[in-house]
Amino acid sequence: MSPEQAYQPDRSLKGKLRRRLVRLAHRRPLARGPQAPMVSFTFDDAPLTAAEAGARLLEARGARGVFYVSAGLAGTEGPMGRFAQPADYARLAQAGHEIACHTYSHLDCGQATGVAAEDDTARNRATLADWGAGPVSHFAYPYGDVAAGPKGALGGRYGVLRALHHGVIEAGTDLNQAPAVGIEGPNGEAIAEHWLARAKARNAWLILYTHDVRPDPSPWGCTPDTLARLIDRAQTSGMEIVTVAEGAERLGVTTAAA
């Protein structure tokens, strides 16, 4: 698949209205915010470069990341390069990184029914467990999109269900559609730096995400140098790097996921 064949959001008036209204539906506000600023480094789709270079950069600094895995993509080629194999995800889990759910088939939760989303995520959890990479307790919507049906069906089954709109996690944040900031594109590093400073100033939790990590990244990825600088900047500023599971536990967030 080429980048030109990659997903494009529904830019129709109906699609824009749905995305606006779903932010008001099936909300699960966070009861209390962090006592100190935190940041999580996450990798959507978990390409092989993220599982290797991304993980190494974090491990070298005593930190761990979160890999949102769609098991159905394992070993295939995509616009971010080759996706990692089951053994890679098991290795990441054994090294202390968090493996989280991203649906099995990289399902567009903005177009799917609630039943379809439940079935696809259940298949993903079971597959990851079979690979030695489970259990999983947290989730990210593929493409960052969700409709009311999947949001209602999945909300509360996972501790934090992450979307892609910019923001930080603090008291009152909707855990069923939590914000995140991408490290991607020509301005990705500068945008991430801005939100790191904002999270520190507000004693909030920031979730950063990228996809591939390589010297010539896709439009949805970043370079190893960019990721290294952001990890270093977070640590030197006094922000603690946590996995989503660690951050959620500190805030008393629970999950009903099997």
N, C-alpha and C positions, 0 to 999 in steps of 0.2 A: 504494500500500500504506500503510495506517495503522499506527501503532505497535502497535495491538492485534493486527494480523495478523503482526507480526514474530516471529522465531524464539523459541521457548521450549525450554530444555534438557530432556532426558529425565530427569525426577525420580524415575523408578521405581527400585526397589532394584537391578535389573539395570543400569540406566544409571549409577547411582552406583558400583556395583562395577566396571564397565568403566572408568570414568574413574580410579578409584583404581589398578587393576591396570596400565593402560597406562603409567602413570608409571614402572613398573618394567621395561617391555619396550623393546627396541631402543634402549637408551641409548647416547649418544655423549658421554662426559664431557669437558668442557673441560680441557685439559692444564695450562694456567697462567692465572692471573687477571691483571687489569690492574695496571699499575704505579702508576696514578693514577686517580682516579674519573672516570667518563665517563657521559654521559646521551645518549640518542637520543629525539627527538620524532617520533612516527610517527602516521600517519593511516590507519585501516582503511577500506576500500571507496573511499577518496578521493573524497568528495563534492565538488561544485564549490566550496563555501565553504572547504573545506580546501585545495583546489588554488589558491585565490585568497587569501583572508584568512590562512590558516595559513602559506602559503609566504611571503607578504609580511612577516609578523611575524618569521619566522626570517631572511629575507634582510636586513631592516633592521638586524639585529644581527650580521651577518656569519656566520650559521649556515645550515645546510641540514637538511631533514627527509627522512623516508622515507614513501613513499606505497604502501601495499599495494593493488594494483589487481586487480579482477576485470573483465577486458575485456568480458565479456558484459553488464555493468551500464552501460557507457558511454552517457551521454545519456538514461538512463531516470530515472524518479522513484522514490524510496524513502522510508522513514520518516525518513531524515536529509536529505531534500531531493533536488534533482536531482544526479545523478552527472556528473562531468566528461566531456568529449569527448576523442577521441584526440589532437586538437591540443593540449589542455591538458596531457596527460601528456608529449607530446613537448617542450612548452615547459618543463615542470618538469625533465625530464632535461637539457635544454640549459643550464638555469640552475644545474645542479650538484646538484639534489636526486636522491635515489635512488628508482628505481621498482622495486618488489619484487612478488613473485607472491602472489596471494590466491585461486588457482584461476580458471578462466575463468567458471564459472557460479555462483560463490559456493557451491561444493559443501560439504555437511555431511560433513566427513571423519570424524565420529563414527559415521556410518551407512553410508558408502560402502565399497566394496572397494578393495583396493590398486590393482588394474588401473584402476578408474574414476578414482581419484585421480591416477594417473600420466597417463592420457589427458587429463584435464581440465587439469592443470597444464601439460602439453606444449602444448596448444592455446593456453593463455594466454601462455606464453613466445613462441610463434611470432607471435601476434597483436600483442603489445607490440613485438616486433622489427620487424614490418611498419609499425608506427606511428612508428618512430623513438624508441621509449622503452625499448629493450632494449640489450644483454642483461640479464637479471635473475639474481641469484645468491642471493637470500634469500627467505624465505617466511613467511607467517603463516597459521595454520589459521583458516578462517572460523568464527565463533562461538567460537573458542578450543578447539574440541572435536576429538578424534581417536581412532580405534580402532587396534588393533594392526596391521591390514592396511595402511592408509595410512601409518602412522608408519614401518613397516618399508620400504614401497615408496619413500617420499620421503626418509627419513632418509639424510643423506649426499649426496643430490643437490643440496642447498642448504647454504650455510654455516651459517646459523642459521635454525631453524624455530621460530617464535615461537607460544606459546600465550597464555593469559590469566590463569593463576594468579599470585598476587603473589610477588615475589621479586626478587633481583638476580642478575646473572651474575658468577660468580667461579669459581675452580678447582673442578672437579668438577660444575659445572652441566651438565645434559643439553642439548646443543645441538639435539637432535632434538625437544625440547619445552621451549623456554626460557621463563622467566617474563617477565611484563610487568605494568605497573600502569596502570589506566585513569584518565584525567582526564574524569570523567563523573559526572553526578548532583550533588545538592546538596552532598555532601562531597568531591567529586572533587579540588578544589584542596588541601584539607587533607590528604587521603590522599597525593597526589603529593608534597607538601612533606615529609611524614613519610618517604617512601621516598627522596627526594633526600638528606635528612640521613643516612639509614641507608647509602646508597651511598657518600656522601662519607666517613663514618666507617670504612667497611670497605674503602675503595679498590676499589670494585666498579663494575660497569657496570649502569646502570638504563635499561630501555626503557619509556618512557611512550607511551601510545596514546590517541587519541580518534577521533572520526569527523567530524561537521560542526563548523564553527567559525563561530558567528553569535551575534548578541545574544540571540536566543531559541532556544537550541539544543534539539535533541531530547534524550531521556533518555540518549543515547549520545554526546552531543557536549559542547562547552564554549563559553564566550563568548570573544571575542577578548581581552578584558581579563584573563581567567583565564590564557589561554595566554601572553600577554605577561608577566604577573607571574612565571609559572613559568620562562620562558626567562631573564628578568632574574635571578631568584633563583639559578638554576643558574650563570649566568656570574659573578655577584658572589661566589658561594661558592667560586669557583675550579674548578668542574667544567667539563670540556671537552665541548662539544656535538659529537657525531659522528654520521654516518650509520651504519647497521648494517654496511654494507660497510667503512667506515673502522675501526669497532671490531673487526670480525672480522679484518681484515688485521693489525691491531696485535697480536692474540692468536694469530696464526698459523693461523687457521681457514681451511680450504680447502673447495672445493666440487667435486662431480662433475657439476653441472648442465651441460647442453649449451647 
